[in-house]
Amino acid sequence: MAETLCPLCSGADTTPFSEDRQRPYRRCGRCALVFVPPPWRLSAQAERAEYDLHRNCVDDPGYRRFLGRLAEPLLAALPPAQRGLDFGCGPGPALAAMLREAGHRVDLYDPFYAPDPAALARRQRDFITATEVVEHLYRPGLELARLWARLRPGGVLGIMTKHVRDREAFDRWHYRNDPTHVCFFSRDSWRWWAGGRRAQLVFVADDALLIHKPGG
């Protein structure tokens, strides 16, 4: 039973959605998350080995253009000299560098490459970013709630991840072929999540969104 519970909303209303030669996928009827059940997830060692194959450099112009889909609208939404966290920054924290160059203070956290508990625990953040991160989370409901609690009222959570459209597109989707990708959000998933927090949700690109915390 536990392996069929939704890792975003903890709902039990999940049904088979797709399957390939590597693993099955289920979809939640409540929050629309598509996810890989726990028995088909990688070990921590195998997951780290996959990440070590990535070559994302801080000064790579192409990588910066890619991150700009989130960075540019986030910067437009922030007052000067804000304090933020780049969650899941990876080995080449280019987004943090871009935000620092714009005058903001940015701490780093990554369970493999920047495991700094103090940075993760600090509250009253003006903004938190997670670029190409949420699809890797085994417990996205818990992790997103933890990040949300560390945002001050009026703060901004910036997310980049590719979105599920429908079953036919999912079956052809290269994004699901990465073995470290275990949670696949749709726009409806984010509408459900933001709605439960009475937060303002803005899709700023096909794969990027800002969620504004009420208050402030």
C-alpha positions in Angstrom: 0.0 0.0 0.0 2.7 2.5 0.9 4.3 2.2 -2.5 1.2 3.4 -4.2 0.7 6.5 -2.0 1.3 9.8 -3.7 4.6 11.3 -2.6 3.3 14.9 -3.1 -0.2 14.9 -1.4 0.0 11.5 0.4 -3.3 10.5 -1.3 -4.2 6.9 -1.9 -6.2 7.6 -5.1 -3.4 6.6 -7.5 -3.7 4.5 -10.6 -1.3 3.0 -13.2 -0.4 5.6 -15.7 2.3 4.1 -17.9 5.1 1.5 -17.9 8.3 0.9 -19.8 11.0 -1.7 -19.7 12.7 0.0 -16.7 9.8 0.9 -14.3 6.1 1.6 -13.9 4.5 5.0 -13.3 1.4 5.9 -11.3 -0.7 9.1 -11.4 -2.5 10.7 -8.5 -6.1 11.5 -8.9 -5.9 14.3 -6.4 -2.9 16.4 -7.3 -2.1 14.9 -10.8 1.5 14.0 -9.9 3.0 11.1 -12.0 5.5 9.2 -10.0 7.7 6.1 -9.9 6.9 3.9 -6.9 9.7 3.4 -4.3 10.8 -0.1 -5.3 12.0 1.2 -8.7 14.0 4.1 -7.4 17.8 4.2 -7.4 20.0 3.8 -4.4 21.8 6.9 -3.1 25.1 5.7 -4.5 23.6 5.0 -8.0 21.8 8.3 -8.0 25.1 10.2 -7.1 26.9 8.3 -9.9 24.3 9.6 -12.4 24.7 13.2 -11.2 28.5 13.0 -11.5 28.0 12.5 -15.2 26.5 15.9 -15.6 28.7 18.7 -16.9 27.0 22.0 -15.9 29.6 24.7 -15.7 29.0 28.1 -13.9 30.3 30.1 -16.9 28.7 28.0 -19.7 26.7 30.6 -21.8 24.2 27.9 -23.0 23.5 26.8 -19.5 23.0 30.4 -18.4 20.5 31.0 -21.2 18.6 27.9 -20.1 18.5 29.1 -16.5 17.5 32.6 -17.7 14.0 31.3 -18.2 13.7 31.4 -14.4 16.3 33.9 -13.5 15.0 36.8 -15.5 11.4 36.8 -14.3 12.6 36.1 -10.7 15.0 39.1 -10.8 12.2 41.2 -12.1 10.1 40.2 -9.1 12.7 40.8 -6.4 13.6 44.1 -4.7 17.4 44.8 -4.5 19.7 43.0 -2.2 17.6 40.0 -1.2 18.7 36.9 0.7 17.9 33.5 -0.9 18.7 29.8 -1.1 19.6 27.8 -4.2 18.2 24.4 -3.2 19.7 21.4 -5.1 22.4 23.6 -6.6 24.4 20.7 -8.0 28.2 20.8 -8.7 28.0 23.9 -10.9 25.7 26.5 -9.2 25.3 28.8 -12.2 21.9 30.2 -11.1 23.3 31.3 -7.8 26.2 33.0 -9.6 23.7 34.8 -11.9 21.7 36.0 -8.9 24.8 37.1 -7.0 25.9 39.1 -10.0 22.6 40.9 -9.8 23.3 42.0 -6.2 21.6 39.3 -4.2 23.0 37.1 -1.4 22.5 33.3 -2.2 23.3 30.4 0.0 23.7 26.9 -1.4 22.3 23.5 -0.4 22.6 20.2 -2.2 22.5 16.8 -0.4 25.5 15.6 -2.5 27.5 18.7 -3.5 26.7 21.3 -0.8 25.3 19.4 2.2 25.1 22.4 4.5 22.4 21.9 7.2 22.8 25.4 8.4 21.9 26.9 5.0 18.9 24.6 4.7 17.7 25.4 8.2 17.9 29.2 8.0 14.4 30.8 7.9 13.0 34.1 6.6 14.4 33.7 3.0 13.3 36.3 0.5 13.5 33.7 -2.2 14.3 30.0 -2.8 15.1 28.4 -6.1 15.0 24.8 -7.2 16.0 24.3 -10.9 15.7 20.9 -12.3 15.3 19.5 -8.8 11.8 18.6 -7.9 11.6 15.7 -10.4 14.4 14.0 -8.4 12.7 14.3 -5.0 11.6 11.0 -3.4 9.4 13.0 -0.9 8.4 16.2 -2.8 5.5 16.9 -0.5 7.8 17.0 2.6 10.6 18.9 0.8 8.4 21.5 -0.7 6.7 22.1 2.6 10.0 22.5 4.3 11.2 25.1 1.7 7.9 27.0 2.0 8.3 27.2 5.8 11.7 28.9 5.2 10.2 31.7 3.0 9.2 34.9 4.7 5.7 36.2 4.0 5.9 37.8 0.6 8.8 35.6 -0.5 9.1 33.8 -3.8 9.7 30.1 -4.6 11.1 29.7 -8.1 10.9 26.3 -9.8 12.1 24.8 -13.1 10.9 21.4 -14.2 9.4 20.0 -17.4 5.7 19.3 -17.2 3.5 16.3 -18.0 0.9 17.0 -20.6 -0.9 13.7 -21.2 -0.4 10.0 -21.4 0.4 10.0 -25.2 3.1 12.7 -24.8 4.4 11.0 -21.7 5.0 7.7 -23.5 7.2 9.5 -26.0 8.9 11.8 -23.5 12.7 11.8 -23.2 12.4 13.3 -19.8 11.3 10.1 -18.2 14.3 8.2 -19.5 16.6 9.7 -16.9 16.6 7.1 -14.0 17.0 9.9 -11.4 13.7 11.5 -12.5 11.0 10.0 -10.3 8.3 12.7 -9.9 6.7 14.4 -12.9 4.6 17.5 -12.2 1.9 18.9 -14.4 0.6 22.5 -14.3 -2.4 21.0 -12.5 -0.1 19.7 -9.8 1.3 23.2 -9.2 -2.2 24.7 -9.2 -3.2 22.2 -6.5 -0.1 22.8 -4.4 -0.3 26.6 -4.6 -4.0 26.7 -4.1 -3.7 24.8 -0.8 -1.4 27.7 0.4 -3.5 30.5 -1.1 -0.4 31.5 -3.0 -0.1 33.4 -6.3 1.2 31.1 -9.0 2.7 32.5 -12.2 4.0 30.3 -15.0 6.8 32.3 -16.5 7.9 29.8 -19.1 6.8 26.3 -20.3 9.1 24.8 -17.6 9.4 27.6 -15.0 7.1 29.1 -12.4 7.1 31.5 -9.5 5.0 30.9 -6.4 4.5 34.0 -4.2 3.9 33.4 -0.5 1.0 35.5 0.9 1.7 38.3 3.2 4.6 40.7 3.5 
